[in-house]
Amino acid sequence: MSEPTTIFSINRDKDTEIRETLTEVYDALKQKGYNPVNQLVGYILSEDPTYITTFDGARNKIRKIDRDDLLQALLKNFLDV
């Protein structure tokens, strides 16, 4: 009897990485006393990294994610598709 084939999804892996990064950035913003949602929206709209604190490496983490990939992951998650 053969074992089932494992299917890997690059998109799913990317979405997981984006979710983990956003969670870490959100937590860093919250710890520093910022409104994380407002700061993240400001960053996404402007692509200005100063919306994100440098605390705990949050700014470096968020800048590693392509903004288009970030928006796509957010939309897919919001629409549950």
C-alpha positions in Angstrom: 0.0 0.0 0.0 1.5 3.3 -1.0 1.5 6.5 1.1 -0.6 9.4 -0.1 1.3 12.1 -2.0 2.0 15.3 -0.1 1.2 18.4 -2.0 3.1 21.6 -1.1 1.6 25.0 -1.8 4.0 27.9 -2.2 1.1 30.3 -1.9 0.0 28.7 1.4 3.5 28.8 2.7 3.8 32.5 1.7 0.4 33.3 3.3 1.5 31.5 6.5 4.8 33.5 6.6 2.8 36.8 6.0 0.4 35.9 8.8 3.3 35.2 11.2 5.1 38.4 10.3 1.9 40.5 10.6 1.2 39.0 14.0 4.8 39.8 15.2 4.6 43.4 13.8 1.1 43.9 15.3 2.4 42.7 18.7 5.4 45.0 18.6 3.2 48.0 17.7 0.8 47.2 20.5 3.7 46.8 23.0 5.0 50.2 22.1 1.5 51.8 22.7 0.5 52.3 19.0 -2.8 51.5 17.4 -1.5 48.5 15.3 -4.4 48.6 12.8 -4.0 52.3 12.1 -0.2 52.0 11.8 -0.4 49.0 9.5 -3.0 50.7 7.3 -0.8 53.7 7.1 2.1 51.6 6.1 0.2 49.7 3.4 -1.3 52.8 1.9 1.9 54.8 1.8 4.6 52.2 1.9 6.3 54.5 4.4 8.2 52.3 6.8 8.2 54.9 9.6 4.6 53.8 10.4 6.2 50.7 11.8 8.3 50.7 15.0 11.8 49.4 14.9 11.1 47.7 18.2 11.7 43.9 18.1 12.8 44.2 14.4 9.2 44.9 13.3 10.2 47.4 10.6 12.7 45.0 9.0 10.2 42.2 9.2 7.4 44.0 7.4 9.7 45.4 4.7 10.6 41.8 3.7 7.0 41.3 2.5 6.1 42.6 -0.9 3.2 45.0 -0.5 1.2 43.3 -3.3 1.6 39.9 -1.6 0.6 41.4 1.7 -2.6 42.9 0.2 -3.4 39.7 -1.6 -3.1 37.6 1.5 -5.2 40.1 3.5 -7.9 40.0 0.9 -7.9 36.2 0.6 -8.1 35.9 4.4 -10.9 38.6 4.7 -12.9 37.0 1.9 -12.1 33.4 3.2 -11.1 32.2 -0.3 
